[in-house]
């Protein structure tokens, strides 16, 4: 067991965790942040994507202890109170989800994509950047449309 202290969604947390505890498990089971979904446990689907120190990372690939001292933002931490993050709002407005299982990971990845391309995005760039996030329900058309709209709203 190790004591791990990190900042999650702007709040410092300290917990004792087994050394082999994945960040996704820590977030879901220890902190109760179930918006981070686990779809494959093999880093293939991207449903568990969170931001670690500002970078989109699949949380099933990182041990909680590796993030000690770092800052994690989950889908629950994007909104500002009742006001959705522009990317969350864009997914809602452009029907960028179907069953919703992949949506948190898609949105977290989309925010980083938009941040890395402040000059704007095109469809090809969005589709290429999303290669590590899988949606089993849609043809990605509305997801791409949502990311484009969200990136524009983020400015």
C-alpha positions in Angstrom: 0.0 0.0 0.0 1.1 3.5 -0.8 -0.4 6.8 0.3 -1.2 8.8 -2.9 -2.0 12.5 -3.0 -3.2 14.1 -6.2 -5.5 16.8 -7.3 -8.7 15.5 -8.9 -11.1 18.0 -10.5 -9.5 20.9 -8.5 -9.7 19.1 -5.1 -6.7 17.6 -3.4 -7.3 14.0 -2.3 -5.1 11.6 -0.3 -5.8 7.9 -0.1 -4.0 4.6 0.6 -4.0 2.5 -2.5 -2.5 -0.8 -3.5 0.5 -0.3 -5.7 -1.1 -2.1 -8.6 -4.3 0.1 -8.6 -5.1 1.5 -12.0 -6.0 5.2 -12.1 -9.3 4.2 -13.7 -10.1 2.0 -10.7 -9.0 4.6 -8.3 -11.3 7.2 -9.9 -14.3 4.9 -10.1 -14.1 2.8 -7.0 -12.1 4.9 -4.5 -13.4 8.4 -5.4 -16.8 7.4 -6.9 -16.2 9.3 -10.2 -18.0 6.9 -12.4 -18.1 9.2 -15.5 -14.7 7.6 -16.4 -15.8 4.5 -18.2 -13.8 1.3 -18.5 -14.6 -0.5 -21.8 -11.7 -2.8 -22.5 -8.9 -2.7 -19.9 -6.4 -2.9 -22.8 -6.1 0.8 -23.8 -7.9 0.1 -27.1 -11.2 1.9 -26.7 -10.4 5.2 -25.0 -13.6 5.3 -22.9 -11.4 5.9 -19.8 -9.7 9.0 -21.1 -9.0 11.7 -18.5 -6.6 14.6 -18.4 -3.4 14.2 -16.4 -1.5 17.4 -16.1 -3.3 18.8 -19.1 -2.8 15.8 -21.4 -5.4 13.3 -22.5 -4.4 9.8 -21.1 -6.2 6.5 -21.1 -6.5 6.0 -17.3 -6.5 2.2 -17.6 -2.8 2.4 -18.7 -1.6 4.4 -15.6 -1.2 3.3 -12.0 -2.7 5.7 -9.5 0.6 5.9 -7.7 2.3 7.2 -10.9 0.1 10.2 -10.8 1.0 11.2 -7.3 1.5 14.9 -7.1 -0.3 15.4 -10.4 -3.5 17.0 -11.5 -6.3 14.8 -12.9 -9.4 16.2 -14.6 -12.3 13.8 -15.3 -15.5 14.4 -17.3 -17.1 15.4 -14.0 -14.5 18.2 -13.7 -15.0 19.9 -17.1 -18.3 21.7 -16.3 -18.3 24.9 -14.3 -21.1 24.3 -11.8 -24.3 23.9 -13.9 -22.6 25.4 -17.0 -21.4 22.7 -19.4 -17.9 23.0 -20.9 -18.2 24.2 -24.5 -17.2 20.7 -25.8 -19.9 19.0 -23.6 -22.5 21.5 -24.9 -21.4 20.9 -28.5 -21.8 17.1 -28.1 -25.3 17.7 -26.7 -26.3 20.2 -29.4 -24.9 18.2 -32.3 -26.1 14.7 -31.2 -22.5 13.5 -30.8 -23.6 10.5 -28.7 -25.8 7.5 -29.0 -25.6 5.0 -26.1 -23.2 7.4 -24.3 -20.7 4.9 -23.1 -17.8 6.3 -25.1 -18.9 9.9 -24.8 -16.8 10.9 -21.7 -13.6 9.6 -23.2 -14.5 11.2 -26.6 -15.1 14.6 -24.9 -11.9 14.4 -22.9 -9.9 13.6 -26.0 -11.8 16.3 -28.0 -10.8 19.0 -25.5 -7.2 18.1 -25.9 -7.5 17.9 -29.7 -9.0 21.4 -29.7 -6.3 22.7 -27.4 -3.5 21.3 -29.6 -5.0 22.8 -32.7 -5.9 26.4 -31.7 -5.8 27.5 -35.4 -8.8 25.3 -36.2 -9.6 21.8 -37.2 -10.8 20.1 -40.3 -12.6 16.8 -40.6 -9.5 14.7 -41.6 -7.6 16.0 -38.6 -10.4 15.3 -36.2 -10.9 11.7 -37.5 -7.1 11.0 -37.4 -6.8 12.4 -33.8 -9.7 10.2 -32.7 -8.2 6.9 -33.9 -7.6 5.8 -30.3 -11.2 6.3 -29.2 -13.8 3.8 -30.4 -17.5 4.3 -30.7 -19.4 1.1 -31.4 -22.7 2.8 -32.1 -22.2 5.7 -34.6 -20.5 6.3 -37.9 -18.6 9.2 -36.2 -20.3 11.9 -38.3 -22.0 13.6 -35.4 -19.0 13.1 -33.2 -16.8 14.9 -35.7 -19.4 17.6 -36.1 -19.5 18.0 -32.3 -15.8 18.3 -32.0 -15.6 20.9 -34.7 -18.4 22.9 -33.1 -16.9 22.5 -29.6 -13.4 23.6 -30.8 -14.9 26.7 -32.3 -16.8 27.5 -29.1 -13.6 27.0 -27.1 -12.1 29.7 -29.2 
